[in-house]
Amino acid sequence: MNVEQLLHETLHRADSYEVSPDLFARVRRSIEEDRAHRRRVRTTVAWTLAGLLSVTAYLVALAEVIDGRVTWPWWALEALTTAILITLILVLGPLIRRFGRIFASSVFTAHPATAQHFLRVLDVAYYLVFTAFVLIETQVIPREEWLGTSGNAVHLQWLAGRIGGMLLLMGLLHAVTIALLPVLGVVYSSIWRQLTPEEQQTATDETG
């Protein structure tokens, strides 16, 4: 078979190729996902800039110059830190859930609806734990070391430790969840396979 015949057969097979009926849908979905991603990026950048401008305006408005040094009232720094902690909880919670949804669905393959219920329970635990963290760490009475000449520096170090402590707690709890979730998925799948079809249908109706 010469080159001309090979080329003819290749072109003939290309002419007989039928485009997948869902190809256009996949391309359109890909374009829509790309647009949604760009919108999320723009929104994130806009909110980040707005937050930084708000913090800057807040600090400038409450700044005091004492003996040639710029200081802030202790309650102003405390309120700012509390606002930052609450913002982190509200922003990182949905972010963790969005990335965890795919992971949970892949773990609970025997019954995908269970993954959604599991994530809702985790959401409740997440907000309870970190709301408690914020309340426990909130200071309504200034510490003595905050009122000295280097009070702002000591206070800022304390506040940075609170923010870092909450981020560390988030990371540890998230790592523990990732490590334990596959184990729970294996146990759940084993129990699910032992159920009769009627029992599985009943469980699906109850959780659906």
C-alpha positions as CSV (number, residue, x, y, z in Angstrom):
1,M,0.0,0.0,0.0
2,N,1.5,3.3,-1.1
3,V,1.4,6.6,0.5
4,E,-1.5,7.8,-1.7
5,Q,-3.7,4.9,-0.7
6,L,-2.9,5.5,3.0
7,L,-3.8,9.2,2.7
8,H,-7.0,8.3,0.8
9,E,-8.1,5.9,3.5
10,T,-7.3,8.3,6.3
11,L,-9.3,11.1,4.7
12,H,-12.2,8.8,4.1
13,R,-12.3,7.7,7.7
14,A,-12.2,11.4,8.7
15,D,-15.2,12.2,6.5
16,S,-17.1,9.4,8.1
17,Y,-16.4,10.6,11.6
18,E,-19.5,11.6,13.5
19,V,-19.3,14.4,16.0
20,S,-20.5,13.4,19.5
21,P,-23.9,14.8,20.1
22,D,-22.9,16.2,23.5
23,L,-19.7,17.8,22.2
24,F,-21.3,21.3,21.8
25,A,-22.7,21.0,25.3
26,R,-19.3,20.1,26.8
27,V,-17.6,23.0,25.0
28,R,-20.3,25.4,26.1
29,R,-20.1,24.1,29.7
30,S,-16.3,24.6,29.6
31,I,-16.7,28.2,28.4
32,E,-19.3,28.9,31.1
33,E,-17.1,27.5,33.8
34,D,-14.2,29.6,32.5
35,R,-16.3,32.7,32.6
36,A,-17.5,31.8,36.1
37,H,-13.9,31.3,37.3
38,R,-12.9,34.7,35.9
39,R,-15.9,36.3,37.7
40,R,-14.9,34.7,41.0
41,V,-11.4,35.9,40.6
42,R,-12.5,39.5,39.8
43,T,-14.9,39.4,42.8
44,T,-12.3,38.1,45.1
45,V,-9.8,40.8,44.1
46,A,-12.5,43.5,44.4
47,W,-13.5,42.3,47.9
48,T,-9.9,42.0,49.0
49,L,-9.1,45.5,47.9
50,A,-12.2,46.8,49.5
51,G,-11.3,45.1,52.7
52,L,-7.8,46.5,52.7
53,L,-9.0,50.0,52.0
54,S,-11.6,49.7,54.8
55,V,-8.9,48.5,57.3
56,T,-6.6,51.3,56.3
57,A,-9.4,53.9,56.7
58,Y,-10.3,52.5,60.1
59,L,-6.7,52.6,61.3
60,V,-6.2,56.2,60.0
61,A,-9.4,57.4,61.5
62,L,-8.6,56.1,65.0
63,A,-4.9,56.8,65.0
64,E,-3.5,58.9,67.8
65,V,-0.1,60.7,67.9
66,I,1.4,60.6,71.5
67,D,4.9,61.9,72.0
68,G,5.6,61.6,68.3
69,R,4.4,58.0,68.1
70,V,1.4,56.7,66.3
71,T,-0.8,54.6,68.6
72,W,-4.3,53.2,68.6
73,P,-6.8,52.6,71.5
74,W,-6.7,49.0,72.7
75,W,-10.4,48.5,72.0
76,A,-9.9,49.6,68.3
77,L,-7.3,46.9,67.7
78,E,-9.4,44.4,69.6
79,A,-12.5,45.2,67.4
80,L,-10.4,45.0,64.3
81,T,-9.1,41.6,65.2
82,T,-12.5,40.3,66.0
83,A,-13.8,41.5,62.6
84,I,-10.9,39.8,60.9
85,L,-11.6,36.5,62.7
86,I,-15.3,36.6,61.8
87,T,-14.4,37.5,58.1
88,L,-12.0,34.5,57.9
89,I,-14.7,32.2,59.3
90,L,-17.3,33.4,56.8
91,V,-14.9,33.3,53.8
92,L,-13.0,30.1,54.4
93,G,-16.1,28.1,55.5
94,P,-17.8,28.1,52.0
95,L,-14.4,27.7,50.3
96,I,-13.6,24.6,52.3
97,R,-17.0,23.2,51.6
98,R,-16.8,23.8,47.9
99,F,-13.5,21.9,47.6
100,G,-14.7,19.2,50.1
101,R,-17.9,18.5,48.2
102,I,-16.0,16.6,45.4
103,F,-13.9,14.7,47.9
104,A,-16.9,13.7,50.1
105,S,-18.8,12.5,47.0
106,S,-15.9,10.4,45.9
107,V,-15.7,8.8,49.3
108,F,-19.4,8.0,49.7
109,T,-19.8,6.6,46.2
110,A,-22.3,3.9,47.5
111,H,-24.8,6.6,48.5
112,P,-23.9,10.1,47.3
113,A,-26.7,11.8,49.2
114,T,-24.9,10.8,52.4
115,A,-22.0,13.1,51.4
116,Q,-24.3,16.1,51.3
117,H,-25.7,15.4,54.8
118,F,-22.2,14.7,56.1
119,L,-21.0,18.1,54.8
120,R,-24.0,19.9,56.5
121,V,-23.1,18.3,59.8
122,L,-19.5,19.4,59.3
123,D,-20.7,23.0,58.6
124,V,-22.6,23.1,61.9
125,A,-19.5,21.8,63.8
126,Y,-17.3,24.3,61.9
127,Y,-19.3,27.4,62.8
128,L,-19.8,26.2,66.4
129,V,-16.1,25.6,67.0
130,F,-14.8,28.8,65.5
131,T,-17.6,31.0,66.9
132,A,-16.6,29.6,70.3
133,F,-13.0,30.4,69.5
134,V,-13.8,34.0,68.8
135,L,-15.9,34.4,71.9
136,I,-13.3,32.8,74.2
137,E,-10.5,35.0,72.8
138,T,-12.4,38.2,72.9
139,Q,-11.0,40.7,75.5
140,V,-13.4,43.2,77.0
141,I,-10.8,44.4,79.6
142,P,-7.4,45.6,78.5
143,R,-4.3,43.8,79.8
144,E,-1.9,45.8,81.8
145,E,0.9,45.3,79.3
146,W,-1.3,46.9,76.6
147,L,-1.4,50.2,78.4
148,G,2.3,50.9,78.6
149,T,4.5,52.8,76.2
150,S,5.0,49.7,74.0
151,G,1.4,48.6,74.5
152,N,0.5,48.6,70.8
153,A,3.4,46.4,69.9
154,V,2.5,43.9,72.6
155,H,-1.1,44.0,71.7
156,L,-0.4,43.5,68.0
157,Q,1.7,40.5,68.8
158,W,-1.1,39.1,70.9
159,L,-3.6,39.7,68.1
160,A,-1.4,38.1,65.4
161,G,-1.1,35.0,67.7
162,R,-4.9,34.8,67.9
163,I,-5.3,35.0,64.1
164,G,-2.5,32.5,63.5
165,G,-4.0,30.2,66.2
166,M,-7.4,30.1,64.5
167,L,-5.8,29.5,61.1
168,L,-3.7,26.7,62.6
169,L,-6.8,25.2,64.3
170,M,-8.6,25.3,60.9
171,G,-5.8,23.6,59.2
172,L,-5.5,20.8,61.8
173,L,-9.2,20.1,61.8
174,H,-9.3,20.1,58.1
175,A,-6.3,17.7,57.9
176,V,-7.9,15.3,60.5
177,T,-11.2,15.4,58.5
178,I,-9.3,14.5,55.2
179,A,-7.5,11.7,57.0
180,L,-10.6,10.2,58.6
181,L,-13.1,10.7,55.8
182,P,-11.9,7.8,53.7
183,V,-12.0,5.5,56.7
184,L,-15.6,6.5,57.3
185,G,-16.4,6.0,53.6
186,V,-15.0,2.4,53.7
187,V,-17.0,1.6,56.8
188,Y,-20.2,3.1,55.4
189,S,-19.8,1.3,52.1
190,S,-19.3,-2.0,53.9
191,I,-22.5,-1.5,55.9
192,W,-24.4,-0.3,52.8
193,R,-23.5,-3.5,50.9
194,Q,-24.9,-5.6,53.7
195,L,-28.3,-4.0,53.4
196,T,-31.0,-5.6,51.3
197,P,-32.3,-3.6,48.3
198,E,-35.5,-2.8,50.3
199,E,-33.4,-1.4,53.2
200,Q,-31.3,0.6,50.8
201,Q,-34.3,2.1,49.2
202,T,-35.8,3.0,52.6
203,A,-32.5,4.6,53.6
204,T,-32.4,6.6,50.4
205,D,-36.0,7.8,50.9
206,E,-35.3,8.9,54.4
207,T,-32.1,10.8,53.6
208,G,-33.3,12.1,50.2
